[in-house]
Amino acid sequence: MISLIDHRIVLVAGSGGVGKTTLSAALAVRFASLGFDTLVLTVDPARRLAQALGIDSPDGETTEVPLAAKGKLWASQLKSARVLDSLIERITANADQLRRIRENPLYEAVCSSLSGSHEYAAIERILEFVLDRRFSKIVVDTPPTESAVDLLSAPSRMMEFMDSSVSRWFMGKGRFLSGLFHRGAQLVLKALRLVLGSDFFESFQRLMNDIQGLERGFKERNSRLLETLRSPECAFVLATIATGERLEEARQFQHVLQKEGIALRAIWINQLEEPAPELPGDSFCRDPALSAWHDHQRRIHERQSSIVENYKSFGLPVVSLPCLDTAPSRLADLSLMGERLIE
Amino acid sequence: MVNMKYLDDSLKRRLIFVIGKGGVGKSTLAWALAEALDRVDRRVGLVSFSPFMSAREGRIAFHSLETLGCFREYALRVLRFDRVFDAIFENPLLKAFVRAAPGLSSTVLAGKVWDLVERREQDTLIVDMPSSGHSVAFFRSLLAVAQLFPTGFVREQTRRILDLFLSNDARFDLVCLATELAVTETCELYAELSNLARFSFGFTLVNRCLPNTRPVPHLHEEGSGGQAFAKRCLIMFERQESLIRDLGTIPLPLLRVGYAFQTDPALELSKRIVDPQS
């Protein structure tokens, strides 16, 4: 069986609240202690974890984490708020084009609401690090998505928006008049203007005009990105918890990955409760409150165990991780956790 | 767990938004409230924006909203000609535009919610919102669009929608867990939403709460398994209570929702909403 150690890039996907950031950091610490120079790329980490990793600096630069290990560990924090903005900045041809784009009243709204833009920009950022040969392992804590599936559809949604054949329709009048006249196009534009009102429509048209030319940059990066995600140096892992909803989501995620030609390599089930302990016979008589707790613990454990069994039917390596009393705040805690992720 | 005020207040509303961080159990609690209202013979609808959610057995009307479908419905009213419209809708350009145009998606989805409420086919509509960040973006772009465009369709729509969303007919409930991350994010979420507009907030629901009793370690023999377990339970309980106190910065009535163990947690919780003693 292929182990995670055979891959250079590990993408940890999953919904919010499953402890994805912590698990990604734990894996990275483990890689470093095995002697690999490792980078962990994380999105808006919880404060305490950021401090443990030494990346509480506001600038979001790649910083080396002081770690007594054979390999080095770097951490980089992605600020999800401005990722699209910096992406546009990198691929615009000149300052004038950038200024016009930024001055459009709709641009701010595009940055905050264009579906999938954060997810897209986050995985796009991986490309930069992949080319940096300082890192022999890269662990990516993907941005929390409503559903793990959103992460993968982001590049194609972004391309749909940026695709030159689509954006061309919206470009200025000059283009339409110069031979690209198309009855269908005119009909669509007329209908949209009628439905949406002319101010909204015209602002959008101006923005599309200014974005013109960016689509090639997007396209190039996108195809390189998909190539990277499909290559054997990249592994997807799903971080999840033992609830019915997450189990269903895991099924869908595996299905979507398969369609994209990407293999899921492991499932990490986090936050599992311990079984209720055997107690001396008279415990419940002495302390009636304890019986409610014991019953509670037993039922949670039973429910979770049956869900874990379902995860095992996926035919993938499954790692079960206990519920921790407090979020790990020291590198030593992360290291301990990481040992369970890679045998 | 849940007190009667929760059900009573819900009976007075036409629209209830269930908002919270990912993974806290929003969908389960939204369905639980829907089932509870259904039990007391209200006509209930549940709205979801997730393509993976499906209807449950029973009387509750389920509306899975998707931008393109809702936009089609709107545009049809303006254009009036089905034939023209369908020709346009086969165009991939239009699909891409509707998905990508900023603010349009929020306006269209919110417009459909407004329409469902106005049609009065159901007495109460419960909206299972996307996770916190996405929800804030949803309401923010709705408000931004209303400000950016002084005239036209989009403006007209947003004004009517906001009239309803900001009225007393609507209620915004926050769902949280007693974990550090969830509590922090819920406080931020409340702050962000209340900065956006004067929404009428209802309750903070703390999901998956521990048993509401305190075990007493000294009742058990020194060094026995009973004492160790009681100590551990007590630590867990005190930690939960301290996090719940932190949630007190949100000035809303707080409801504790216990764990649901059955395979249908929404049904189990709905029984507790209708009869808190059960």
Contacts between the chains, C-beta under 8 A, distances in Angstrom:
chain1	res1	chain2	res2	distance
A	15	B	22	4.8
A	15	B	23	5.3
A	15	B	131	7.8
A	16	B	21	5.8
A	16	B	22	3.0
A	16	B	23	5.4
A	16	B	131	5.7
A	17	B	21	6.1
A	17	B	22	5.4
A	17	B	23	3.0
A	17	B	24	6.5
A	17	B	177	7.5
A	17	B	179	7.9
A	17	B	181	7.0
A	17	B	182	6.8
A	18	B	23	6.2
A	46	B	180	7.5
A	46	B	181	5.5
A	46	B	184	7.9
A	48	B	180	7.9
A	105	B	148	5.6
A	106	B	102	5.3
A	106	B	103	7.8
A	106	B	148	7.4
A	108	B	144	7.7
A	109	B	102	3.5
A	109	B	103	5.2
A	109	B	141	5.8
A	109	B	144	5.6
A	109	B	145	7.5
A	109	B	148	7.5
A	110	B	102	4.7
A	112	B	102	7.9
A	112	B	137	5.7
A	112	B	140	6.9
A	112	B	141	6.9
A	113	B	102	5.1
A	113	B	103	6.3
A	113	B	105	7.2
A	113	B	106	6.9
A	113	B	137	5.4
A	113	B	140	7.9
A	113	B	141	4.6
A	114	B	100	6.1
A	114	B	102	6.4
A	115	B	99	6.2
A	115	B	100	7.3
A	115	B	105	6.9
A	144	B	22	5.7
A	144	B	131	7.2
A	145	B	22	7.9
A	146	B	22	6.3
A	146	B	50	6.8
A	146	B	130	5.1
A	146	B	131	5.3
A	146	B	134	6.2
A	147	B	50	6.8
A	147	B	52	6.3
A	149	B	52	7.7
A	157	B	99	6.9
A	160	B	95	7.9
A	160	B	96	4.8
A	160	B	99	7.1
A	160	B	100	7.4
A	161	B	96	5.9
A	161	B	99	7.3
A	161	B	100	4.1
A	163	B	96	7.3
A	166	B	92	7.0
A	166	B	93	5.3
A	166	B	96	4.8
A	166	B	97	7.7
A	169	B	93	4.9
A	170	B	97	7.6
A	184	B	87	7.8
A	184	B	91	6.3
A	185	B	93	7.5
A	187	B	84	7.4
A	187	B	87	7.0
A	187	B	88	6.0
A	188	B	88	5.3
A	188	B	91	5.4
A	188	B	93	6.1
A	188	B	94	5.6
A	191	B	75	7.2
A	191	B	79	6.1
A	191	B	84	7.2
A	191	B	85	7.4
A	191	B	88	5.2
A	192	B	94	7.2
A	192	B	97	7.0
A	194	B	78	6.3
A	194	B	79	6.8
A	195	B	74	7.2
A	195	B	75	4.7
A	195	B	78	5.0
A	195	B	79	6.9
A	195	B	153	5.9
A	196	B	104	7.5
A	196	B	152	6.6
A	196	B	153	5.4
A	196	B	154	5.9
A	197	B	149	6.6
A	197	B	151	6.2
A	197	B	152	1.8
A	197	B	153	4.4
A	197	B	154	5.7
A	197	B	155	6.8
A	197	B	156	8.0
A	198	B	152	6.5
A	199	B	149	5.0
A	199	B	150	7.4
A	199	B	151	6.3
A	199	B	152	5.6
A	200	B	104	7.9
A	200	B	145	7.8
A	200	B	148	7.9
A	200	B	149	5.2
A	200	B	152	5.8
A	200	B	153	7.6
A	200	B	154	4.9
A	203	B	148	7.7
A	203	B	149	8.0
A	204	B	97	8.0
A	204	B	101	5.7
A	204	B	102	7.9
A	241	B	23	7.2
A	244	B	263	7.2
A	244	B	265	7.4
A	245	B	25	8.0
A	245	B	27	6.7
A	245	B	28	7.3
A	246	B	23	7.5
A	248	B	52	7.2
A	249	B	52	7.0
A	252	B	52	6.2
A	276	B	229	7.9
A	277	B	225	5.4
A	277	B	228	7.6
A	277	B	229	5.5
A	278	B	225	6.6
A	279	B	225	5.2
A	279	B	226	5.0
A	279	B	229	6.2
A	280	B	220	7.7
A	280	B	221	7.3
A	280	B	224	5.5
A	280	B	225	6.3
A	280	B	226	5.3
A	283	B	220	6.2
A	283	B	224	7.7
A	283	B	225	7.7
A	283	B	226	3.7
A	283	B	229	7.8
A	286	B	219	4.5
A	286	B	220	6.2
A	286	B	226	7.3
A	287	B	215	5.7
A	287	B	216	5.3
A	287	B	219	4.5
A	287	B	220	6.5
A	287	B	226	7.3
A	287	B	230	6.3
A	288	B	213	7.8
A	289	B	211	7.5
A	289	B	213	3.8
A	289	B	214	5.9
A	289	B	215	4.6
A	289	B	216	6.8
A	290	B	215	4.6
A	290	B	220	8.0
A	290	B	226	6.9
A	290	B	229	6.9
A	290	B	230	5.6
A	290	B	233	7.1
A	292	B	211	4.2
A	292	B	213	5.3
A	293	B	210	7.6
A	293	B	211	5.5
A	293	B	213	7.4
A	293	B	215	5.8
A	293	B	229	7.5
A	293	B	230	7.9
A	293	B	233	4.4
A	294	B	229	7.3
A	296	B	210	6.9
A	296	B	211	5.2
A	296	B	259	6.8
A	299	B	259	7.5
A	299	B	261	4.4
A	300	B	259	6.4
A	300	B	261	7.1
A	302	B	261	7.8
A	303	B	261	5.5
A	325	B	235	7.2
A	325	B	236	7.6
A	325	B	239	7.6
A	327	B	180	6.3
A	327	B	181	7.4
